């Protein structure tokens, strides 16, 4: 019998190698709205939302002054941040756009609505919200049938508070 992960398992945090710690802290606090929980000198920092010990780890242990991995190489595709509601996602998107961050893409996947961009180190970021499981698209056999359709960004932004 093969091992099956416990259904309560979740991704706890993402830990990123960055070239400039202060620049990365600025992006994740100012643009993404995370709180700085702890900083270890000029080498590492931990950030969170809602008082959690950390959702994001940043370090320069092996990457200080480095450059992003070139396209066509292996590595992290993106870190995804799940927002609890469409309104919360809309407010996050509004902040991203107001800070001048360029979107790489946006999609309605049927199960979720997602937006994509990059941090200053070239790490891919996805911000998204899930639909209720009973609203997920399924085929005639009841199997999940995700899609990659255009996202109504204007409609989403209409839910932002400002």
C-alpha positions in Angstrom: 0.0 0.0 0.0 1.3 3.4 -0.9 1.4 6.3 1.6 -1.3 9.0 1.3 -0.8 12.4 2.9 -3.2 13.3 5.6 -6.1 15.4 4.1 -5.4 18.1 6.7 -1.9 18.7 5.4 -1.3 22.3 4.2 1.6 24.2 2.8 2.9 26.1 5.8 5.2 28.7 4.4 7.5 29.5 1.5 11.1 30.4 2.0 12.8 32.3 -0.7 16.4 33.1 -1.6 16.7 36.8 -2.4 19.4 39.2 -3.5 18.6 42.1 -1.3 16.9 41.4 2.0 15.6 45.0 2.6 14.2 45.3 -0.9 12.4 42.0 -0.5 11.0 43.0 3.0 9.8 46.3 1.4 8.0 44.4 -1.4 6.3 41.8 0.9 5.3 44.4 3.5 4.3 47.4 1.2 3.0 45.6 -1.8 1.7 42.3 -0.4 0.7 43.7 3.1 2.5 41.1 5.2 3.9 42.0 8.7 7.6 41.7 9.5 7.7 39.2 12.4 11.4 38.8 12.9 14.6 39.9 11.2 18.0 38.2 11.6 20.4 41.0 10.8 21.0 41.4 7.1 20.7 37.7 6.4 17.1 36.6 6.9 13.5 37.7 7.8 10.2 36.2 8.5 6.8 37.7 7.6 3.2 36.8 8.2 -0.4 37.7 8.1 -2.7 37.6 11.1 -0.1 37.0 13.7 1.1 33.6 12.4 4.8 32.9 13.1 5.6 33.1 9.4 4.1 32.5 6.0 7.2 33.8 4.2 10.9 33.3 4.9 13.4 35.4 3.1 17.2 34.9 3.2 20.4 36.0 1.5 22.5 33.0 2.8 23.4 31.8 -0.7 22.0 34.6 -2.9 23.1 38.1 -1.7 23.6 40.2 -4.8 22.5 37.4 -7.0 20.4 37.5 -10.1 17.1 35.7 -10.9 17.3 32.2 -12.4 17.1 32.4 -16.2 14.0 31.2 -18.0 14.3 27.6 -19.1 15.8 26.4 -15.8 14.3 24.5 -13.0 13.2 26.0 -9.7 10.2 27.6 -8.1 7.4 28.5 -10.6 5.5 30.6 -8.1 4.4 30.8 -4.5 0.6 31.0 -4.2 -1.2 33.1 -1.6 -4.8 32.0 -1.0 -7.2 34.9 0.0 -10.4 33.9 1.9 -12.8 35.9 -0.2 -13.1 37.6 -3.6 -13.3 41.0 -1.8 -10.0 40.3 0.0 -8.4 39.2 -3.3 -9.8 42.4 -5.0 -8.2 44.6 -2.2 -4.9 42.7 -2.6 -5.0 43.2 -6.4 -5.8 46.9 -6.0 -2.7 47.3 -3.8 -0.5 45.4 -6.3 -1.6 47.6 -9.2 -1.4 50.8 -7.2 2.3 50.0 -6.4 3.0 49.8 -10.1 3.6 46.0 -10.2 3.0 44.6 -13.7 0.7 41.5 -13.9 2.1 38.6 -15.8 -1.3 37.1 -16.2 -4.8 36.5 -14.8 -7.0 33.5 -15.1 -10.3 32.0 -14.1 -9.5 28.3 -13.5 -13.1 27.3 -12.6 -12.0 26.3 -9.1 -10.3 29.6 -8.5 -9.6 33.1 -9.7 -5.9 33.9 -9.9 -3.5 36.7 -10.7 0.2 36.4 -11.4 3.2 38.7 -11.1 6.8 38.7 -9.9 8.6 40.0 -6.8 11.8 42.1 -7.2 13.9 38.9 -7.4 11.9 37.4 -10.2 10.1 34.9 -8.0 6.6 34.1 -9.4 3.7 35.1 -7.2 0.1 34.0 -7.5 -2.7 35.6 -5.5 -6.0 33.8 -5.7 -9.3 32.8 -4.1 -11.0 29.5 -4.3 -14.6 28.9 -5.3 -16.7 26.6 -3.1 -16.0 23.0 -3.9 -19.6 22.4 -4.9 -19.1 25.1 -7.6 -16.0 23.5 -9.1 -16.4 22.4 -12.8 -16.7 18.6 -13.3 -17.0 16.4 -16.3 -19.7 13.9 -17.0 -17.9 11.4 -14.7 -17.7 13.8 -11.8 -13.9 14.3 -12.3 -12.5 17.8 -11.7 -12.3 19.7 -14.9 -10.2 22.9 -14.3 -10.1 25.5 -17.1 -7.9 28.4 -18.0 -10.3 31.2 -19.0 -9.8 35.0 -19.0 -10.4 36.6 -15.6 -12.7 39.6 -15.4 -10.2 41.9 -13.7 -12.5 45.0 -13.8 -15.3 43.0 -12.2 -13.0 41.7 -9.5 -11.6 45.2 -8.8 -15.1 46.5 -8.4 -15.2 44.6 -5.1 -12.1 46.5 -3.7 -12.9 49.1 -1.0 -10.7 51.8 -2.5 
